[in-house]
Amino acid sequence: MRNNTMGSLIWLRLMRFTNHSNQLSNDFLKRFDLTTAQFDVLVQIHVYQPLTQIELAEKVTVTQGGISRMLARLEKEGYITRKQDWKTKTISLSKKGEAILEEAMPAQLAFQSSFFDDVLSEEETKTLYTLMTRVHKHSQKKELPPK
């Protein structure tokens, strides 16, 4: 670990921040009767609708089995609609889904932004965004090392 200490520490800090942020977001989003994962799914549907379940699963951090259960709940709650077009079933937001996002989105974005805005300058925020974007793009090209 000594050769990769700083990289390992950054990774651990990011993991801890992400976990803590998700816990706080889950508590925050309870006022809208949503979880962080459900919020993410609704946002992705809003941006890319109509889309298939496979397309949606590629955009969110929920397993295929988890996405099926979540979509069933979101449909039961009236937030989404699923439409069968021959062999393809597409997912879209319902009017109720659009309404909950219209209410929850600004509040959740302000809550999440406060993690950064409260402690970083505008320049530091831009630098962090640039660095994280670079690391993320690099990680998408990365392959597992051979065993």
C-alpha positions in Angstrom: 0.0 0.0 0.0 2.9 2.4 0.5 3.4 2.9 -3.2 -0.3 3.8 -3.7 -1.0 5.5 -0.3 -2.4 8.8 -1.6 -4.5 7.1 -4.3 -5.8 4.6 -1.8 -6.6 7.3 0.7 -8.4 9.4 -1.9 -10.4 6.3 -2.9 -11.3 5.5 0.7 -12.3 9.1 1.3 -14.5 9.1 -1.8 -16.2 5.9 -0.7 -16.9 7.2 2.8 -18.2 10.5 1.4 -20.5 8.7 -1.1 -21.9 6.3 1.5 -22.5 9.1 4.0 -24.0 11.4 1.3 -26.3 8.6 0.2 -27.4 8.0 3.8 -28.1 11.7 4.3 -29.9 11.9 0.9 -32.1 8.9 1.8 -33.1 10.7 5.0 -33.7 14.0 3.1 -35.7 12.4 0.3 -38.1 10.7 2.8 -40.1 13.9 2.8 -40.9 13.0 -0.9 -41.4 9.3 -0.1 -38.4 8.5 -2.3 -35.0 6.8 -1.8 -31.8 8.1 -3.4 -31.9 5.2 -5.9 -35.5 5.9 -6.8 -34.7 9.6 -7.2 -31.8 8.6 -9.5 -34.1 6.3 -11.6 -36.8 9.0 -11.9 -34.2 11.6 -13.0 -32.7 9.2 -15.6 -36.2 8.3 -17.0 -37.0 12.1 -17.1 -33.8 12.8 -19.1 -33.9 9.8 -21.5 -37.5 8.9 -21.8 -38.9 6.8 -23.3 -36.3 4.1 -22.6 -36.1 0.4 -22.0 -35.3 -1.3 -18.7 -31.9 -2.4 -20.1 -31.1 1.1 -21.2 -32.1 2.4 -17.7 -30.1 -0.2 -15.9 -27.0 0.9 -17.8 -27.5 4.5 -16.5 -28.1 3.8 -12.8 -26.3 2.0 -9.9 -29.0 -0.6 -9.4 -28.8 -4.3 -10.3 -31.0 -5.7 -13.0 -33.1 -7.5 -10.3 -33.2 -4.4 -8.2 -34.3 -2.3 -11.1 -37.2 -4.7 -11.8 -38.5 -4.5 -8.2 -38.0 -0.7 -8.1 -39.9 -0.2 -11.4 -42.7 -2.3 -10.2 -43.0 -0.1 -7.1 -42.7 3.1 -9.0 -45.4 1.9 -11.4 -47.6 0.9 -8.5 -47.1 4.3 -6.9 -48.1 5.9 -10.3 -44.7 7.6 -11.0 -44.0 5.8 -14.2 -45.8 4.1 -17.1 -44.6 1.1 -19.1 -45.8 0.7 -22.6 -45.4 -2.4 -24.7 -44.5 -1.8 -28.4 -44.3 -5.2 -30.0 -41.3 -6.8 -28.4 -40.0 -3.7 -26.6 -41.4 -2.3 -23.3 -40.5 1.4 -22.8 -40.6 3.4 -19.6 -41.7 7.0 -19.2 -42.7 9.3 -16.3 -46.3 9.8 -15.6 -47.7 13.2 -14.7 -47.4 12.2 -11.0 -43.7 11.3 -11.7 -43.1 14.6 -13.4 -44.8 16.4 -10.5 -42.7 14.7 -7.8 -39.5 15.4 -9.6 -40.5 19.0 -10.1 -40.9 19.3 -6.4 -38.0 17.0 -5.3 -35.3 18.0 -7.8 -34.5 21.6 -6.7 -34.5 20.6 -3.1 -32.3 17.6 -3.6 -29.9 19.5 -5.8 -29.6 22.3 -3.3 -29.0 19.7 -0.5 -26.3 17.9 -2.4 -24.7 21.2 -3.6 -24.5 22.4 0.0 -21.8 19.7 0.7 -19.5 21.6 -1.6 -20.8 25.1 -1.5 -20.5 25.3 2.3 -16.8 24.5 2.4 -15.3 25.2 -1.1 -14.8 28.3 -3.0 -16.2 28.6 -6.5 -12.7 28.0 -7.9 -12.1 25.0 -5.7 -15.5 23.5 -6.8 -14.6 23.9 -10.5 -11.1 22.4 -9.9 -12.7 19.4 -8.0 -15.2 18.9 -10.8 -12.5 19.0 -13.5 -10.3 16.5 -11.6 -13.2 14.1 -10.8 -14.3 14.3 -14.5 -10.8 13.3 -15.6 -10.5 10.5 -13.1 -14.0 9.2 -14.0 -13.2 9.2 -17.8 -10.0 7.4 -17.1 -11.7 4.8 -14.9 -14.2 4.0 -17.8 -11.3 3.0 -20.0 -9.7 0.8 -17.3 -9.7 -2.9 -17.4 -9.1 -5.4 -14.6 -5.5 -6.6 -14.4 -4.9 -10.3 -15.2 -5.1 -12.7 -12.3 
